[in-house]
Amino acid sequence: MCGICGIYHFSGKRVDKESLVAMRDIMIHRGPDGEGLFLEKNVGLGHRRLSIIDISGGAQPMFNEDGSIVLVLNGEIYNYLELKEDLKKRNHVFKTYSDAEVVLHLYEEYGQNFLPYLNGMYAFALYDKRKKRLFMARDPFGIKPLYYKRTGEGLLFASEIKALLQYPGERPCMDKEALMDYLTFQYVLGEKTFFKNIKKILPGHMVVINNSEFSMSRFWDLPAQEETNLSEGECQEALLLALKDSVRIQLRSDVPVGSYLSGGIDTSSIVCLASRHLGYQLKTFTAGFKEGGVYDDTEFARVTSRYADTRHYEIFPTSADFSNSFDKIIWHLDEPVAAQGIFPQYMVSRLASENVKVALGGQGADEIIGGYTRYYLLYLERLLQERISGVKDKSISSFPLEGALSNISQLTRYIPLLHYFFKENLFGPVEERYFRLICRCENLNSILSEEFLQDSKNYSPFESFLEVFKGGGYTQLLNRVLRYETKAWLPALLQVEDRVSMACSLESRVPFLDTRIAQLIFGMPVSIKFKNGQTKSILRKTVKGIIPDAIDERKDKIGFPVPLFKWLKNDLNDFLHERVGDTCCLNGIFKPAAIHKIIEGSREFDRDVWGIMCLESWYRQFFL
């Protein structure tokens, strides 16, 4: 895990070393163990290193044997040992034990077509001196970030947006379409960022630059095949084999590896499988809150810790911790983000970084395998409509209404969502109904200033949503939803996963996000992976007997809630009003009365106040 950056002047202008160093060293938290530069006329590459594999020999930028190809890479290639053996048989000679060197030799062997061979999380830039070609790519799920900006002189790229802003003459400008996305979904769609003209290289995409010619193309996508003929038992067996192997290769490291551990099925599965592979006691890390109840999962985490015999660590963040770290977290994130859970995630990452250098996590299981209650609610409405109308809906034919009702207790903690969802447009078009479930703001016109609305009148978050939701060619409703979540929501979660761990110089790995698992899940019959509407049904059956029964049977898990509502009403009330009171920087964007109404009308578990606070902190730090 590292930080990379680069400058490519199309005009032939020589790269300024000081500018490249400034871009690189603003990301020192991503790589405190080493630094490197490559400068050759109009091309410059920078690297900050967090040493994980081949501690003494893996410095970057890294070159091939004759020095004609140079590489900077952020991330890990998990199957590097297998790839290395194959390349040796093809007469490639290795100088290091690093996973990064495999990428150089793969490029020598296959050119730009080697990306499907990689199993890992990565974002890299490779410069071919002979062909004067810059080649960049980002892993299939977007676990590792890579941003770029096209300038009048050429192109800048980096692992974090703040690095691009270090380049002389770069003045940040807000992307208003991105803000509308954020207010609607609390994440940004597509390659947009909150900064105008700064883009993301999309997950599973590569960029090739020959002189001034820029092209981006997809090298990996979710599988098109649906509904394979596997039986339920075969699905369970295949998933367990894939998950075991993903955990096995993601434990490869020359430094200590630990794991996050919540009270849920995802991290419990990872911890129990990882403990079986290691030759030493796994260290696990959990955060909870002394407010107790839904805010404290530590007892369930201890159940798994005892079951897997881990060395367990806990942290209980306070309101003071929140006020002291909030602005720092937002600075590390580069952009406002959706959920309050970033705060305990940052605190537990900090705890983990004091004990290990690598931490496994459960990110991606909800989006790939179907873990959100909103999926069940959407299906329930469709099944009710089918029963009342008598018209068959082939997109939900996997199980009957009676089967779905057997799992209706999943909605016990979601009564406010039920009220909201069924309040209007019952049995409307499915894309509108799903949009309602993920929309965080029903009426942007009621909160945004007239000037802002006029400037962004030609943009519709709903139309952008439809572009993603209607893609992929899936016939089954669940697969359409999971595809959207994987394409739109998951990258936002992975941005948080990357930033809060890297803020602590900790490498975070996510074993559920293995392309083999995704291909398997999307090819499974919905009737098996989402049996009778039970969330993550196939995973529950697969890991039964591997994780504790108390975790398997648990019915009350709800994400990573933070007692922020209580804190803002009491200890942090002054903190809140100092941020979003009369001096709020956002008053030119929002109607001041709207901000006041949001604060006064907030309820427990609402995200509205959090969203405004994130925006305000971000704006102050990057624009003032």
PAVOBA-914271 format. One line per field, with one value per residue (C-alpha): x, y, z; residue in three letters; residue number from 1. Coordinates in nm, 3 decimals. Example, Ala and Ser with C-alpha at 12.3 -4.5 7.8 and 13.67 -1.06 7.14 Angstrom:
u: 1.230/1.367
v: -0.450/-0.106
w: 0.780/0.714
type: ALA/SER
seq: 1/2
end
This chain:
u: 0.000/0.148/0.087/0.168/0.164/0.289/0.318/0.318/0.370/0.246/0.432/0.770/0.817/1.053/0.887/0.960/1.107/0.980/0.623/0.642/0.794/0.517/0.254/0.425/0.498/0.149/0.072/0.344/0.079/0.026/0.393/0.609/0.866/1.026/1.014/1.121/1.121/1.163/1.231/1.300/1.235/0.856/0.764/0.784/0.664/0.655/0.611/0.563/0.610/0.439/0.658/0.453/0.622/1.001/1.081/1.440/1.412/1.079/1.160/0.983/0.985/1.082/1.250/1.276/1.618/1.724/1.556/1.320/1.003/0.936/0.653/0.486/0.220/-0.016/-0.167/-0.093/-0.088/-0.204/-0.126/0.223/0.393/0.200/0.254/0.624/0.668/0.499/0.709/1.030/0.938/0.919/1.279/1.207/1.469/1.361/1.575/1.347/1.087/0.832/0.485/0.524/0.804/0.560/0.370/0.682/0.747/0.381/0.389/0.705/0.537/0.183/0.187/-0.129/-0.326/-0.191/-0.448/-0.684/-0.397/-0.388/-0.568/-0.529/-0.608/-0.406/-0.369/-0.052/0.122/0.376/0.587/0.733/1.030/1.069/0.707/0.671/0.356/0.198/-0.021/-0.241/-0.499/-0.723/-0.839/-1.181/-1.370/-1.186/-1.032/-0.733/-0.789/-0.645/-0.736/-0.629/-0.659/-0.598/-0.427/-0.331/0.017/-0.070/-0.187/-0.149/-0.240/-0.227/-0.366/-0.535/-0.697/-0.500/-0.181/-0.316/-0.399/-0.030/0.060/0.140/-0.154/-0.416/-0.712/-0.995/-1.338/-1.650/-1.827/-2.193/-2.319/-2.116/-2.275/-2.621/-2.527/-2.403/-2.718/-2.926/-2.730/-2.450/-2.200/-2.095/-2.175/-1.936/-1.592/-1.691/-1.537/-1.629/-1.356/-1.437/-1.208/-1.055/-1.175/-1.150/-1.016/-1.314/-1.282/-1.176/-1.055/-0.720/-0.585/-0.332/-0.158/0.051/0.194/-0.124/-0.372/-0.576/-0.794/-0.980/-1.127/-1.275/-1.073/-1.305/-1.676/-1.927/-2.024/-2.318/-2.428/-2.723/-2.882/-2.630/-2.750/-2.560/-2.750/-2.762/-2.503/-2.273/-2.310/-2.215/-1.916/-1.791/-1.834/-1.651/-1.360/-1.335/-1.360/-1.103/-0.858/-0.915/-0.839/-0.536/-0.365/-0.458/-0.269/0.056/0.274/0.619/0.471/0.207/-0.153/-0.462/-0.833/-1.118/-1.396/-1.752/-2.043/-2.164/-2.132/-1.886/-1.586/-1.662/-1.630/-1.298/-1.158/-1.256/-1.112/-0.794/-0.730/-0.723/-0.451/-0.213/0.067/0.026/-0.258/-0.454/-0.500/-0.852/-0.981/-1.326/-1.480/-1.789/-1.955/-2.022/-2.374/-2.451/-2.749/-2.732/-2.417/-2.212/-2.129/-1.831/-1.994/-2.072/-1.719/-1.586/-1.794/-1.611/-1.276/-1.312/-1.436/-1.143/-0.893/-0.775/-0.584/-0.854/-0.832/-1.115/-1.157/-1.449/-1.441/-1.599/-1.758/-1.424/-1.250/-1.504/-1.456/-1.077/-1.052/-1.345/-1.165/-0.857/-1.071/-1.243/-0.903/-0.784/-1.102/-1.061/-1.439/-1.754/-1.879/-2.201/-2.200/-2.102/-1.935/-1.614/-1.544/-1.529/-1.368/-1.089/-1.051/-1.032/-0.784/-0.568/-0.586/-0.498/-0.202/-0.044/-0.030/-0.017/0.057/-0.215/-0.582/-0.841/-1.201/-1.549/-1.614/-1.800/-2.006/-2.327/-2.303/-2.184/-2.383/-2.695/-2.684/-2.907/-3.265/-3.374/-3.334/-3.589/-3.828/-3.812/-3.884/-4.168/-4.346/-4.302/-4.437/-4.740/-4.807/-4.780/-5.024/-5.278/-5.265/-5.238/-4.973/-4.651/-4.326/-4.038/-3.777/-3.886/-3.985/-3.725/-3.951/-4.317/-4.472/-4.519/-4.145/-4.065/-4.308/-4.116/-3.831/-4.037/-3.874/-3.578/-3.783/-3.820/-3.565/-3.671/-4.019/-3.929/-3.805/-4.133/-4.334/-4.121/-4.115/-4.487/-4.597/-4.626/-4.597/-4.685/-4.630/-4.468/-4.199/-3.927/-3.649/-3.844/-3.913/-3.550/-3.442/-3.671/-3.493/-3.149/-3.245/-3.143/-3.315/-3.664/-3.661/-3.333/-3.527/-3.633/-3.277/-3.056/-3.029/-3.193/-2.854/-2.716/-3.026/-3.004/-2.638/-2.712/-3.058/-2.949/-2.834/-3.057/-2.922/-3.213/-3.112/-2.754/-2.884/-3.084/-2.773/-2.615/-2.928/-3.038/-2.696/-2.559/-2.841/-2.957/-3.313/-3.336/-3.421/-3.172/-2.885/-2.977/-2.975/-2.650/-2.485/-2.588/-2.466/-2.133/-2.086/-2.209/-2.225/-1.933/-1.666/-1.777/-1.737/-1.397/-1.285/-1.354/-1.186/-0.873/-0.854/-0.919/-0.670/-0.409/-0.454/-0.306/-0.046/-0.236/-0.304/-0.666/-0.750/-1.098/-1.118/-1.484/-1.378/-1.220/-1.333/-1.379/-1.636/-1.818/-1.838/-1.971/-2.232/-2.370/-2.403/-2.595/-2.972/-3.146/-3.353/-3.032/-2.829/-3.135/-3.350/-3.698/-3.559/-3.315/-3.022/-2.690/-2.868/-2.595/-2.318/-2.505/-2.541/-2.184/-2.019/-2.257/-2.040/-1.738/-1.855/-2.020/-2.391/-2.461/-2.339/-2.513/-2.847/-2.825/-3.121/-3.042/-2.721/-2.751/-2.427/-2.198/-2.421/-2.267/-2.442/-2.384/-2.745/-2.708/-2.369/-2.487/-2.781/-2.551/-2.167/-2.120/-2.403/-2.163/-1.941/-2.240/-2.358/-2.006/-1.986/-2.330/-2.459/-2.475/-2.112/-2.166/-1.972/-2.249/-2.504/-2.444/-2.523/-2.811/-3.104/-3.004/-3.351/-3.313/-2.996/-3.167/-3.467/-3.244/-3.070/-3.386/-3.573/-3.301/-3.378/-3.167/-2.992/-3.066/-2.775/-2.878/-2.692/-2.387/-2.395/-2.404/-2.123/-1.904/-1.967/-1.887/-1.561/-1.456/-1.533/-1.342/-1.033/-1.010/-1.152/-1.073
v: 0.000/0.327/0.664/0.737/1.049/1.172/1.447/1.397/1.707/1.645/1.951/1.810/2.062/1.936/1.826/2.046/1.833/2.054/2.028/1.648/1.624/1.845/1.618/1.308/1.428/1.558/1.184/1.085/0.916/0.665/0.571/0.673/0.395/0.524/0.764/0.766/0.974/0.917/1.221/1.210/1.527/1.560/1.265/1.240/0.967/0.983/0.714/0.697/0.349/0.154/-0.157/-0.479/-0.733/-0.750/-0.487/-0.433/-0.481/-0.343/0.026/0.221/0.356/0.011/-0.067/-0.369/-0.520/-0.268/0.033/0.092/0.044/0.217/0.147/0.304/0.088/0.131/-0.187/-0.559/-0.831/-1.126/-1.398/-1.269/-1.595/-1.800/-1.537/-1.520/-1.894/-1.887/-1.591/-1.765/-2.053/-1.794/-1.690/-1.376/-1.293/-1.126/-0.891/-0.863/-1.058/-0.779/-0.832/-0.509/-0.650/-0.906/-0.623/-0.514/-0.864/-0.921/-0.604/-0.725/-1.059/-0.954/-0.579/-0.403/-0.729/-0.865/-0.712/-1.016/-1.218/-1.003/-1.090/-0.796/-0.442/-0.192/0.136/0.182/0.391/0.236/0.440/0.273/0.484/0.326/0.380/0.709/0.557/0.607/0.315/0.332/0.095/0.050/-0.280/-0.427/-0.300/0.028/-0.077/0.147/0.505/0.685/1.039/1.248/1.595/1.701/2.039/2.268/2.114/1.749/1.526/1.498/1.187/1.078/0.845/1.137/1.457/1.673/1.573/1.713/2.039/2.083/2.144/2.514/2.713/2.453/2.626/2.404/2.454/2.275/2.041/2.130/1.810/1.613/1.811/1.730/1.362/1.382/1.546/1.285/0.968/1.085/0.962/1.075/0.880/0.793/0.946/1.280/1.408/1.710/1.901/2.023/1.873/1.620/1.273/0.916/0.638/0.405/0.060/-0.208/0.052/0.135/0.453/0.471/0.794/0.805/1.155/1.366/1.092/0.989/0.677/0.500/0.152/-0.121/-0.440/-0.613/-0.612/-0.811/-1.132/-1.122/-1.479/-1.530/-1.832/-2.114/-2.466/-2.511/-2.669/-2.499/-2.741/-2.679/-2.303/-2.329/-2.548/-2.319/-2.005/-2.156/-2.265/-1.919/-1.736/-1.962/-1.907/-1.534/-1.517/-1.744/-1.532/-1.205/-1.320/-1.301/-1.042/-0.984/-0.781/-0.870/-0.910/-0.854/-0.810/-0.576/-0.754/-0.629/-0.830/-0.930/-1.224/-1.063/-0.990/-1.299/-1.514/-1.352/-1.382/-1.747/-1.846/-1.641/-1.791/-2.138/-2.037/-1.849/-2.003/-1.741/-1.586/-1.337/-0.989/-0.846/-0.492/-0.360/-0.022/0.039/0.317/0.337/0.460/0.089/-0.071/-0.052/0.158/-0.124/-0.444/-0.536/-0.828/-1.002/-0.931/-1.094/-1.403/-1.444/-1.357/-1.632/-1.877/-1.809/-1.765/-1.420/-1.160/-0.899/-0.519/-0.272/0.103/0.315/0.657/0.955/1.282/1.451/1.212/1.307/1.683/1.646/1.425/1.532/1.790/1.570/1.281/1.502/1.630/1.275/1.184/1.470/1.476/1.465/1.111/0.935/0.770/0.860/0.520/0.670/0.805/0.473/0.320/0.576/0.518/0.140/0.178/0.390/0.121/-0.149/0.050/0.047/-0.334/-0.449/-0.308/-0.495/-0.547/-0.765/-0.642/-0.742/-0.461/-0.557/-0.850/-0.646/-0.514/-0.833/-1.092/-0.891/-0.775/-0.467/-0.482/-0.246/-0.536/-0.737/-0.442/-0.384/-0.753/-0.757/-0.473/-0.639/-0.968/-0.794/-0.618/-0.948/-1.119/-0.834/-0.778/-1.144/-1.052/-1.255/-1.063/-1.275/-1.051/-1.168/-1.527/-1.682/-1.728/-1.671/-1.411/-1.673/-1.741/-1.371/-1.331/-1.596/-1.344/-1.033/-1.000/-0.846/-0.525/-0.502/-0.222/-0.041/0.092/0.454/0.324/0.137/0.453/0.651/0.388/0.314/0.676/0.744/0.592/0.241/-0.018/0.245/0.160/-0.047/0.199/0.477/0.257/0.154/0.516/0.608/0.356/0.504/0.873/1.084/1.407/1.411/1.773/1.950/2.261/2.307/2.332/2.474/2.845/2.980/3.074/2.724/2.562/2.790/2.698/2.324/2.316/2.083/1.802/1.528/1.281/1.051/1.035/0.960/0.687/0.535/0.513/0.280/0.094/0.004/-0.119/-0.473/-0.655/-0.850/-0.984/-1.059/-0.763/-0.859/-0.875/-0.533/-0.393/-0.564/-0.442/-0.085/-0.112/-0.257/0.011/0.315/0.263/0.025/0.260/0.527/0.281/0.175/0.537/0.556/0.218/0.339/0.687/0.607/0.319/0.513/0.808/0.570/0.418/0.089/-0.141/-0.257/-0.572/-0.690/-1.066/-1.059/-0.842/-1.114/-1.136/-1.512/-1.452/-1.184/-1.407/-1.692/-1.483/-1.312/-1.649/-1.809/-1.844/-1.572/-1.843/-1.968/-1.657/-1.457/-1.750/-1.630/-1.278/-1.353/-1.113/-1.286/-1.621/-1.808/-1.669/-1.761/-2.120/-2.136/-2.030/-2.212/-2.411/-2.195/-1.890/-1.892/-1.980/-1.656/-1.455/-1.677/-1.648/-1.277/-1.067/-0.715/-0.614/-0.266/-0.132/0.088/0.347/0.639/0.822/1.151/1.263/1.242/1.413/1.703/1.763/1.774/1.777/1.885/2.134/2.431/2.237/2.189/2.550/2.683/2.472/2.521/2.839/3.193/3.184/2.866/2.880/2.688/2.967/3.070/2.719/2.634/2.841/2.941/2.856/2.507/2.439/2.557/2.334/2.031/2.082/2.144/1.856/1.595/1.254/0.969/0.784/1.064/1.148/1.503/1.694/1.474/1.548/1.925/1.905/1.709/1.959/2.255/2.108/2.005/2.350/2.531/2.314/2.302/2.637/2.895
w: 0.000/-0.110/-0.268/-0.632/-0.846/-1.180/-1.437/-1.814/-2.030/-2.383/-2.511/-2.415/-2.135/-1.866/-1.542/-1.242/-0.962/-0.680/-0.806/-0.825/-0.476/-0.335/-0.490/-0.354/-0.003/0.078/0.083/0.330/0.546/0.263/0.264/0.559/0.495/0.177/-0.116/-0.477/-0.795/-1.166/-1.383/-1.756/-1.951/-1.983/-1.757/-1.379/-1.141/-0.761/-0.498/-0.120/0.020/0.297/0.310/0.317/0.087/0.031/0.292/0.181/-0.193/-0.310/-0.351/-0.624/-0.888/-1.015/-1.348/-1.576/-1.655/-1.919/-1.756/-2.048/-1.842/-1.511/-1.266/-0.962/-0.799/-0.505/-0.363/-0.362/-0.628/-0.421/-0.675/-0.744/-0.640/-0.896/-1.167/-1.086/-1.127/-1.466/-1.581/-1.473/-1.700/-1.978/-1.901/-1.703/-1.439/-1.114/-0.907/-0.603/-0.405/-0.452/-0.594/-0.793/-1.009/-1.148/-1.319/-1.510/-1.643/-1.730/-1.938/-2.112/-2.187/-2.278/-2.336/-2.219/-2.219/-1.890/-1.653/-1.644/-1.495/-1.180/-0.858/-0.627/-0.530/-0.727/-0.904/-1.105/-1.367/-1.605/-1.843/-2.153/-2.257/-2.600/-2.700/-2.508/-2.361/-2.017/-1.911/-1.599/-1.452/-1.151/-1.000/-1.093/-0.785/-0.730/-0.398/-0.470/-0.588/-0.888/-0.991/-1.287/-1.429/-1.787/-1.809/-2.092/-2.081/-2.030/-1.748/-1.369/-1.170/-0.806/-0.541/-0.366/-0.490/-0.247/-0.430/-0.758/-0.582/-0.493/-0.856/-0.918/-1.045/-0.951/-0.786/-0.662/-0.809/-0.688/-0.928/-0.883/-1.043/-0.791/-0.509/-0.643/-0.653/-0.295/-0.167/-0.349/-0.273/-0.040/-0.298/-0.645/-0.962/-1.241/-1.282/-1.128/-0.806/-0.593/-0.777/-1.126/-1.393/-1.151/-1.248/-1.120/-1.334/-1.305/-1.144/-1.392/-1.641/-1.794/-1.948/-2.230/-2.328/-2.642/-2.669/-2.639/-2.728/-2.422/-2.420/-2.139/-2.175/-1.957/-1.903/-1.651/-1.579/-1.381/-1.565/-1.804/-1.737/-1.501/-1.343/-1.382/-1.313/-0.987/-0.699/-0.359/-0.221/-0.519/-0.473/-0.106/-0.181/-0.460/-0.249/0.047/-0.172/-0.333/0.000/0.166/-0.117/-0.122/0.251/0.205/-0.058/0.113/0.423/0.222/0.388/0.530/0.819/1.083/0.963/1.178/1.112/1.187/1.378/1.420/1.552/1.206/0.972/0.726/0.948/1.160/0.847/0.754/1.107/1.149/0.810/0.857/1.201/1.046/0.799/1.026/1.222/1.493/1.693/1.483/1.629/1.596/1.643/1.736/1.813/2.026/2.220/2.592/2.512/2.464/2.291/1.912/1.949/2.097/1.910/2.122/2.304/1.976/1.855/2.171/2.093/1.762/1.917/2.178/1.915/1.681/1.964/1.857/2.054/2.080/2.110/2.169/2.156/2.278/2.105/2.280/2.175/2.252/2.014/1.749/1.783/1.792/1.483/1.263/1.047/1.015/0.889/0.630/0.512/0.461/0.272/0.019/-0.028/0.187/0.247/0.331/0.669/1.023/1.051/0.910/1.259/1.446/1.137/1.163/1.537/1.504/1.215/1.439/1.707/1.455/1.317/1.662/1.652/1.288/0.945/0.751/0.846/0.676/0.660/0.545/0.300/-0.019/0.110/0.142/-0.214/-0.387/-0.191/-0.106/0.254/0.268/0.393/0.114/-0.132/0.064/0.086/-0.288/-0.355/-0.103/-0.280/-0.621/-0.488/-0.334/-0.664/-0.852/-0.614/-0.622/-1.000/-1.097/-1.356/-1.338/-1.305/-1.443/-1.280/-0.932/-1.010/-0.780/-0.477/-0.381/-0.153/0.119/0.116/0.147/0.438/0.630/0.655/0.730/1.074/0.886/0.883/1.263/1.298/0.980/1.060/0.961/0.624/0.575/0.643/0.398/0.123/0.118/0.167/-0.207/-0.557/-0.435/-0.713/-0.936/-1.194/-1.031/-1.111/-0.937/-0.636/-0.598/-0.643/-0.356/-0.134/-0.201/-0.232/0.069/-0.036/-0.185/-0.303/-0.383/-0.480/-0.119/0.017/-0.261/-0.341/-0.654/-0.799/-0.751/-0.902/-1.204/-1.262/-1.245/-1.404/-1.685/-1.457/-1.314/-1.054/-1.138/-1.507/-1.405/-1.177/-1.463/-1.683/-1.428/-1.318/-1.669/-1.778/-1.768/-1.943/-1.636/-1.632/-1.260/-1.037/-0.766/-1.014/-1.151/-0.798/-0.698/-1.016/-0.937/-0.578/-0.692/-0.956/-0.762/-0.386/-0.332/-0.478/-0.228/0.059/-0.072/-0.088/0.286/0.346/0.170/0.324/0.689/0.687/0.493/0.729/0.987/0.751/0.764/0.470/0.454/0.256/0.160/0.082/-0.030/-0.325/-0.534/-0.897/-0.857/-0.582/-0.784/-1.092/-0.881/-0.698/-1.007/-1.178/-0.891/-0.912/-0.712/-0.547/-0.384/-0.306/-0.186/-0.074/0.024/0.052/0.332/0.307/0.232/0.245/0.055/0.275/0.594/0.480/0.353/0.679/0.913/1.151/1.067/1.260/1.606/1.615/1.802/1.502/1.247/1.430/1.505/1.380/1.507/1.323/1.168/1.023/1.233/1.408/1.596/1.887/1.705/1.746/2.125/2.123/1.905/2.137/2.439/2.452/2.091/2.054/2.041/1.799/1.568/1.568/1.521/1.204/1.051/1.214/1.076/0.959/0.757/0.430/0.258/0.297/-0.065/-0.182/0.049/0.160/0.516/0.643/0.497/0.697/1.015/0.939/0.883/1.217/1.415/1.254/1.281/1.428/1.555/1.270/1.019/0.793/0.697/0.969/0.920/0.548/0.605/0.861/0.617/0.340/0.562/0.694/0.342/0.200/0.474/0.434/0.056/-0.056/0.214
type: MET/CYS/GLY/ILE/CYS/GLY/ILE/TYR/HIS/PHE/SER/GLY/LYS/ARG/VAL/ASP/LYS/GLU/SER/LEU/VAL/ALA/MET/ARG/ASP/ILE/MET/ILE/HIS/ARG/GLY/PRO/ASP/GLY/GLU/GLY/LEU/PHE/LEU/GLU/LYS/ASN/VAL/GLY/LEU/GLY/HIS/ARG/ARG/LEU/SER/ILE/ILE/ASP/ILE/SER/GLY/GLY/ALA/GLN/PRO/MET/PHE/ASN/GLU/ASP/GLY/SER/ILE/VAL/LEU/VAL/LEU/ASN/GLY/GLU/ILE/TYR/ASN/TYR/LEU/GLU/LEU/LYS/GLU/ASP/LEU/LYS/LYS/ARG/ASN/HIS/VAL/PHE/LYS/THR/TYR/SER/ASP/ALA/GLU/VAL/VAL/LEU/HIS/LEU/TYR/GLU/GLU/TYR/GLY/GLN/ASN/PHE/LEU/PRO/TYR/LEU/ASN/GLY/MET/TYR/ALA/PHE/ALA/LEU/TYR/ASP/LYS/ARG/LYS/LYS/ARG/LEU/PHE/MET/ALA/ARG/ASP/PRO/PHE/GLY/ILE/LYS/PRO/LEU/TYR/TYR/LYS/ARG/THR/GLY/GLU/GLY/LEU/LEU/PHE/ALA/SER/GLU/ILE/LYS/ALA/LEU/LEU/GLN/TYR/PRO/GLY/GLU/ARG/PRO/CYS/MET/ASP/LYS/GLU/ALA/LEU/MET/ASP/TYR/LEU/THR/PHE/GLN/TYR/VAL/LEU/GLY/GLU/LYS/THR/PHE/PHE/LYS/ASN/ILE/LYS/LYS/ILE/LEU/PRO/GLY/HIS/MET/VAL/VAL/ILE/ASN/ASN/SER/GLU/PHE/SER/MET/SER/ARG/PHE/TRP/ASP/LEU/PRO/ALA/GLN/GLU/GLU/THR/ASN/LEU/SER/GLU/GLY/GLU/CYS/GLN/GLU/ALA/LEU/LEU/LEU/ALA/LEU/LYS/ASP/SER/VAL/ARG/ILE/GLN/LEU/ARG/SER/ASP/VAL/PRO/VAL/GLY/SER/TYR/LEU/SER/GLY/GLY/ILE/ASP/THR/SER/SER/ILE/VAL/CYS/LEU/ALA/SER/ARG/HIS/LEU/GLY/TYR/GLN/LEU/LYS/THR/PHE/THR/ALA/GLY/PHE/LYS/GLU/GLY/GLY/VAL/TYR/ASP/ASP/THR/GLU/PHE/ALA/ARG/VAL/THR/SER/ARG/TYR/ALA/ASP/THR/ARG/HIS/TYR/GLU/ILE/PHE/PRO/THR/SER/ALA/ASP/PHE/SER/ASN/SER/PHE/ASP/LYS/ILE/ILE/TRP/HIS/LEU/ASP/GLU/PRO/VAL/ALA/ALA/GLN/GLY/ILE/PHE/PRO/GLN/TYR/MET/VAL/SER/ARG/LEU/ALA/SER/GLU/ASN/VAL/LYS/VAL/ALA/LEU/GLY/GLY/GLN/GLY/ALA/ASP/GLU/ILE/ILE/GLY/GLY/TYR/THR/ARG/TYR/TYR/LEU/LEU/TYR/LEU/GLU/ARG/LEU/LEU/GLN/GLU/ARG/ILE/SER/GLY/VAL/LYS/ASP/LYS/SER/ILE/SER/SER/PHE/PRO/LEU/GLU/GLY/ALA/LEU/SER/ASN/ILE/SER/GLN/LEU/THR/ARG/TYR/ILE/PRO/LEU/LEU/HIS/TYR/PHE/PHE/LYS/GLU/ASN/LEU/PHE/GLY/PRO/VAL/GLU/GLU/ARG/TYR/PHE/ARG/LEU/ILE/CYS/ARG/CYS/GLU/ASN/LEU/ASN/SER/ILE/LEU/SER/GLU/GLU/PHE/LEU/GLN/ASP/SER/LYS/ASN/TYR/SER/PRO/PHE/GLU/SER/PHE/LEU/GLU/VAL/PHE/LYS/GLY/GLY/GLY/TYR/THR/GLN/LEU/LEU/ASN/ARG/VAL/LEU/ARG/TYR/GLU/THR/LYS/ALA/TRP/LEU/PRO/ALA/LEU/LEU/GLN/VAL/GLU/ASP/ARG/VAL/SER/MET/ALA/CYS/SER/LEU/GLU/SER/ARG/VAL/PRO/PHE/LEU/ASP/THR/ARG/ILE/ALA/GLN/LEU/ILE/PHE/GLY/MET/PRO/VAL/SER/ILE/LYS/PHE/LYS/ASN/GLY/GLN/THR/LYS/SER/ILE/LEU/ARG/LYS/THR/VAL/LYS/GLY/ILE/ILE/PRO/ASP/ALA/ILE/ASP/GLU/ARG/LYS/ASP/LYS/ILE/GLY/PHE/PRO/VAL/PRO/LEU/PHE/LYS/TRP/LEU/LYS/ASN/ASP/LEU/ASN/ASP/PHE/LEU/HIS/GLU/ARG/VAL/GLY/ASP/THR/CYS/CYS/LEU/ASN/GLY/ILE/PHE/LYS/PRO/ALA/ALA/ILE/HIS/LYS/ILE/ILE/GLU/GLY/SER/ARG/GLU/PHE/ASP/ARG/ASP/VAL/TRP/GLY/ILE/MET/CYS/LEU/GLU/SER/TRP/TYR/ARG/GLN/PHE/PHE/LEU
seq: 1/2/3/4/5/6/7/8/9/10/11/12/13/14/15/16/17/18/19/20/21/22/23/24/25/26/27/28/29/30/31/32/33/34/35/36/37/38/39/40/41/42/43/44/45/46/47/48/49/50/51/52/53/54/55/56/57/58/59/60/61/62/63/64/65/66/67/68/69/70/71/72/73/74/75/76/77/78/79/80/81/82/83/84/85/86/87/88/89/90/91/92/93/94/95/96/97/98/99/100/101/102/103/104/105/106/107/108/109/110/111/112/113/114/115/116/117/118/119/120/121/122/123/124/125/126/127/128/129/130/131/132/133/134/135/136/137/138/139/140/141/142/143/144/145/146/147/148/149/150/151/152/153/154/155/156/157/158/159/160/161/162/163/164/165/166/167/168/169/170/171/172/173/174/175/176/177/178/179/180/181/182/183/184/185/186/187/188/189/190/191/192/193/194/195/196/197/198/199/200/201/202/203/204/205/206/207/208/209/210/211/212/213/214/215/216/217/218/219/220/221/222/223/224/225/226/227/228/229/230/231/232/233/234/235/236/237/238/239/240/241/242/243/244/245/246/247/248/249/250/251/252/253/254/255/256/257/258/259/260/261/262/263/264/265/266/267/268/269/270/271/272/273/274/275/276/277/278/279/280/281/282/283/284/285/286/287/288/289/290/291/292/293/294/295/296/297/298/299/300/301/302/303/304/305/306/307/308/309/310/311/312/313/314/315/316/317/318/319/320/321/322/323/324/325/326/327/328/329/330/331/332/333/334/335/336/337/338/339/340/341/342/343/344/345/346/347/348/349/350/351/352/353/354/355/356/357/358/359/360/361/362/363/364/365/366/367/368/369/370/371/372/373/374/375/376/377/378/379/380/381/382/383/384/385/386/387/388/389/390/391/392/393/394/395/396/397/398/399/400/401/402/403/404/405/406/407/408/409/410/411/412/413/414/415/416/417/418/419/420/421/422/423/424/425/426/427/428/429/430/431/432/433/434/435/436/437/438/439/440/441/442/443/444/445/446/447/448/449/450/451/452/453/454/455/456/457/458/459/460/461/462/463/464/465/466/467/468/469/470/471/472/473/474/475/476/477/478/479/480/481/482/483/484/485/486/487/488/489/490/491/492/493/494/495/496/497/498/499/500/501/502/503/504/505/506/507/508/509/510/511/512/513/514/515/516/517/518/519/520/521/522/523/524/525/526/527/528/529/530/531/532/533/534/535/536/537/538/539/540/541/542/543/544/545/546/547/548/549/550/551/552/553/554/555/556/557/558/559/560/561/562/563/564/565/566/567/568/569/570/571/572/573/574/575/576/577/578/579/580/581/582/583/584/585/586/587/588/589/590/591/592/593/594/595/596/597/598/599/600/601/602/603/604/605/606/607/608/609/610/611/612/613/614/615/616/617/618/619/620/621/622/623/624
end
